[in-house]
Amino acid sequence: MIIDLGRSFFNNNYYVLGKNATKANVTKLDINGNHVWTNETTNEAFWNDIIINKDGNLMVVGSLGSNIGNTIDNSSLCGVINPNTGVFLVLKSFTIGFREILNRIYINPLPNNTAFPYYVVGTKTQSSGSNDDDLAIMTFDNNFNFGIGKIFANTSVDEELFRDAFGWTNGAIMTIGNNYDGSSFKGNTLLVNKDLTTASPRYFNQQMIFYSGYSNSNPTGGFYQVLAGSTASGSNTVGIILKANGFSSVYSYKIPQLQDINYISQGPSSTIFAIGRGTFNGVLKTVLLNLQDNTTSLTLNWAKVLDQGETQFSNGFMNFVFPNKLIITDSRLGNSNGHGNWDGLICVEDATFNNCVGVTVNVTLEQNPVQITDGSYSSSTMSNLIYTNQTASLISFNENYVCGQPCNIEVIVSNQAQNSCGLVQFSASSSGGTGSYSYQWDIGCNG
């Protein structure tokens, strides 16, 4: 199993999106990490995002088809899942163009139409073999019935603004990513009002790609965004994280030891958690960061690689769950406790991430000034969608504890003194865990 994305924590359960060979699956774990169920699509597919809707059911979005190559005609894929059984209540695909991928879904607290509060962001390729992507934004009800939709495009460059999306004041939505002019990438964001009629872009003057971000209110007024991804550094790319307020850059930093940052999550007390990839000891590994947002600057609290001697790692996903939990997932090759081939890793840890997988590494932040400019966008309205029903089934899989199984200890005490000095015979047995074992006696009045 390859875990591409672990996305959500609902009602004391964890829901993880992944792939089993070419099939898309959703896995439910209870609060202790025990496997509850996994479902899997019948056809080749992948999921990108999951939320819980107002009925208490899960809603997932992704793509039907391969995630490799721009000549394969994918369809948009969406589903509604009963969280208790893992059974799909709705699983259907639709087509709005060529090679479509739905990337993000969220509940808009101030939607254009309260009957269609779920906003979905995706992309479509203009034609087979083309590298030109158009942005798609749509609204749906609880069962993925279509509300409204728009296609947004800049005819002069390839726009890839589908990589992440988050809510904004007055129900507007911000999407982030990059544009591509045939030779270089430039960071890009797009602010779209809730009825999808106006779009306001921002362009960043460096070769960068934004993969993840979030928006928050500024105590001094207005809104700001924290954005993360990669930027060019010579012939390589390095991780980048910046804060923008309108067309002003509040701060911007490169992280030279990282190749990119895949996801960021807002933590407590103005902290930021980030996950990316960096090369350490000759291997490109998953790296977890904890950073401090000092309003106008950024400092590093710690950085750790998630390492048990594996030889290859996928992009990882991380999310902070209040008050003090981190959810981390990735896939990796060559774990000694694994099942062979690629294994999915799921970690639910406290926010310090002190466990057998986390190894502290040294990374640095370097100032990286950027300029931000505006631009223009055109859009076209979607017609009503035509759906095709799809199928899925429940599956099972094997699981191993990465840090060893829990150790069970039993101590047996003989009731009869063994000699005149009053010595008593103790015997102990143990199971699980990873031997060898050691113990220390602590006998006193209070146990």
Protein Blocks (a to p, Z undefined) as FASTA:
>chain_A
ZZfbdfbdcehiacddddehjaccdddddfkopafbdcddfbdcddfbdcddfkopacdd
ddeddfedjkbccddddddddfknopafbdcdddfbehiadfbdcddfbbfblklmcccd
ddddfbghiabdcdddddddfkopafbdcddddfkbccdfklbccddehhiacdddddde
hjaccdddddddfkopaccddddfbdcddfbdcddddfkgpjdddddddddehjbccddd
dddehjacfbdcddfkbmbdfbdcddeehiacddddddeehiacddddddddehjaccdf
bdcdddehiabdcddddddddfkbccdddddehiaklnbhjddddddddfkopafklccd
ddddddddddddddddddddddddddddddddddddddddfkopaddddddddfbdfbfn
opacdddddeehjddddddddddfkZZ
